[in-house]
Amino acid sequence: PYAVFRAAAGVRGSDSPPLTFVALPRTNFPAGTVAFCEDSLLVAPASTGCLLGSLMEDGIAVWHYGGPRTDAVILPFESGRPWQSLAGALMRCDDLAVQAAVPRAGAERCLVLVGWDGERLPLAVTPLSNITDLRTGIPSGAAVRPRADAPLPTAVGEGAWTVAALHLQPLGGRLRALLRRRGVGAAAAEEELHSWSLLGEPRALGGRPPPW
């Protein structure tokens, strides 16, 4: 009864709906999988423009969309608390200030990873010199090395709020997180939708109640 869907824009000037949803095959997109996509305006129409990833106990597995998970490259966690949730995207390395300390070896694309570790939203960047072959495109010895944090409201760091969901939009480098605080007694749980820009230095764009 449940599935993960891919959204596709309709064709302008036609009778097609403005947005359609296509269920992704479970074999290609297993439970717990996160898509790391790039701006659709920068890739060929026939390309998926995406990698897939999933959290492991000691790192993050990354593999090609449509390929077997057994071909995944593992990026181990170098330090810090284990991540509880994950988001990511493929972005231009030149657009990211956090990649300045990362050796690029001529790579134009960077895999940007964001996680929630129960206290912070750490940001990690891995240059990709060859997106078609991850075993050669990901630098030898690459790991999840946080270079910065997305600044959280003070109450989140104190444990009053938790991050319920994450999404990183490659176009514009916009990170969104749904923050949730449990209700006390009969009070309903509170939710806020916060945004950050990851272009240049990470900066908070504020929060508001979600539209639902």
Steps between C-alpha positions, in 0.01 A plus 500: 500500500797734543768602252762767428414723206698710254342830399521607136395834353239501225555635149406864457225565250368144519203343676726315743474588870763744633648228722485122481621238746659171398557222753865397525577125485571366847802310366656829380396707799488279811369619836728746677653624174565870439542653154796737442398693188632796308321792341292356216583807291865394488463138389394335177130404481587130476716511813358432846743754646488310828697274729348299782615467859406348832620525857706219647620452855849625416451708187297578189460269201488675159411336168350579160127535449378184329812307601531229766572608855778241507701740280483772766805696610513546877588840645589429865419743780830652607390634838206635696164355589329254262247657264133424554372643172655603169451731202730587212538643151746536214611862469767708330809504721562868419165591660601360839718682748522186718693317225793747515699273732425186294750395229301498174744357244315685224154376600209726403225310683491452875283262698358705789381298800297632793407297805323528833704347783260583783672831577626662178455515123855428376590564135750284311628541142658238272631604154403270210749501214309225314130452572465198269755293695479572872793273587733727305295819526497511882848587635695224669459520876185711475285506812212692652696794643268781614637840394227714653157487665171647387427743787210375709273699734631487856205294624589215264851465638356490851290198410160674499454431128604219270542480122221287355587528129771643272509601134777661294397668175790513251364805317598793720652277770194530724494273807168446676433327830179422681555565871266336749443537873287254692190630667474494879189339646202568273691760298561414136850465362649816348665511157705760316643492148848657489717584198868570436702608198814293441630721219809672633513479879202312649243746634159465660200638311254470787210278589121495494216262578453240224209558260315185609 
